[in-house]
Amino acid sequence: MKALIIVDVQNDFCPGGALAVKEGDQVVLPINRLQEIFPLVVATQDWHPKDHGSFASQHPGKKPGDMMKLKGLDQILWPDHCVQATKGAEFVDTLKKKSIKKIFRKGIDRTIDSYSGFFDNGHRRSTGLGDYLKEKKVREVYVVGLATDYCVKATALDAAELGFRTHVIVDACRGVEVHAGDIQRAFDDLRQNGIQLHQSSEVLLNKTL
């Protein structure tokens, strides 16, 4: 079976949000169309406690974009975003949700960040997504959402590492691009790890999923 993984299409990552991704809202239309042809659709949701260690506000003298160590790992600091039970953490209103069978929340441990939908950044805690997909006999996954150079990339790399045949749908993703070229480097990394890149039109034409 093939599954669509929708990564973090939340208010705070879209225009007007606390950590807005440029054109982040433009992923919604292709993702809604793609949901119609996949037998299994799941989603990930950033779900941070209000004092999460990746927030610059938790470190006096630090600002968003600064680097530090968090639980022994390099960590870029972010504005407060996707705080549990806030409007910013909700999926955007225009995202169709009826087909989403299960939601996997991440970033819930204040001491470590979690870009991937499968594990935290240290691969110390699983969200359960990998086991769920294997229980459903999924062999192939298509990853979409926000943001290309962080959570989409990490989710796709972990999917491939877990043995799923992995694809990323380029026009159904947008990136943060903290540094110029980050999005292209993300696509290069994905290709180098055997992950296939597609446009949504290609996938929609092949409706025998």
Protein Blocks (a to p, Z undefined) as FASTA:
>chain_A
ZZdddehiafklpghiabdcehklmmmmmmmmmmmmpcbdcdddddddfkbfkbmklmgh
iaehiacdeehiacdddddehiehiaklpccfklcfklpmbdcdehkamkbccfbfkbcf
kopacehlmmmmmmnopabdcdedjdfklmmmmmmmmmmmnopacdddfklcccfklpgh
klmmmmmmmmmnopacddfklmmmmmcZZ
